[in-house]
Amino acid sequence: MKTWLDAWPVYRQLTGSDPLGRGKAARSEATESVVSRTATADRVVQSVCPYCAVGCGQKVFVKDEKVVQIEGDPDSPISRGRLCPKGSASKQLVTSPTRETKVRYRRPYGTEWEDLDLDTAMQMIADRVLDARRKGWQDEDGGRRVRRTMGIASLGGATLDNEENYLMKKLYSAMGAIQIENQARI
Ligand code: SF4
């Protein structure tokens, strides 16, 4: 017959068949009722961690079309199931209520943030890039033909992968920029 003492893990450890307390003695009724989110997910999607250029493989568990858990993917030849603390916490990146889902803009001298639609924001960025390129353009430097712009520079971050860096280098060089760097080289 169970007594109130049976609810006490140390008692179960000392009197039961699990003297090291690494099995039955450490499990309570509450433990038994817990079901992992990975077991109840509707489907699992393979993905890649977006935080850095290591590109660790992830398994994204989805239930009712919502991300419920993200874990390391043992099939990834790069990370073999491992994730660092940032990658392990990446579910919050998707599901956090503080995640920004709109473009936010604060005008020069403005004191408040405004919401912009994406098309407007992209057009504003394109206008600024073209303007900076034009204003910083140099045909010559000390009599030598250079045909470059000093108005644009690019500093990439560690989340950029090889392919993205390749495309960025092509884009900026095509626009005439010469100051193109990546955080990973600093
Ligand atoms: S942030 Fe961590 S988990 Fe994500 S790709 Fe980089 S090393 Fe891997």
Boltz pocket constraint, residues with backbone or C-beta under 6 A from the ligand:
constraints:
  - pocket:
      binder: B
      contacts: [[A, 49], [A, 50], [A, 51], [A, 52], [A, 53], [A, 54], [A, 55], [A, 56], [A, 79], [A, 82], [A, 83], [A, 84], [A, 85], [A, 86], [A, 87], [A, 88]]
      max_distance: 6.0
